[in-house]
Amino acid sequence: MELKKLALTINDFDFIRELMYEESGIYIQDDRMDFVYQRLIDLVQAERCTSFSDYCQLLQDKPPEQVHDLVCALTTNLTHFFRESHHFDFLRKNNIT
């Protein structure tokens, strides 16, 4: 399949946002359309979909493997507890224990 820029319509974006919320409880804000595009384009093309609308159609019946792949693609799966030290600096500075 030739790699090309596929359009992510507002309807596709809304469908993906709603599905993510239903399946994971994660709310994707209105201004995250570019983020969703970047995180999903490889997945859409790997599924041999010719558009994001085709991909949304694939997800319509919520097949577990595809929904799992969607959630994984749109989440940051880093669990390193101390990854953002500024949080701990704040706690220390404000004597929060």
Secondary structure, 3 states (H helix, E strand, C coil): CCCCCCCCCHHHHHHHHHHHHHHHCCCCCHHHHHHHHHHHHHHHHHCCCCCHHHHHHHHCCCCHHHHHHHHHHHCCCCCCCCCCHHHHHHHHHCCCC
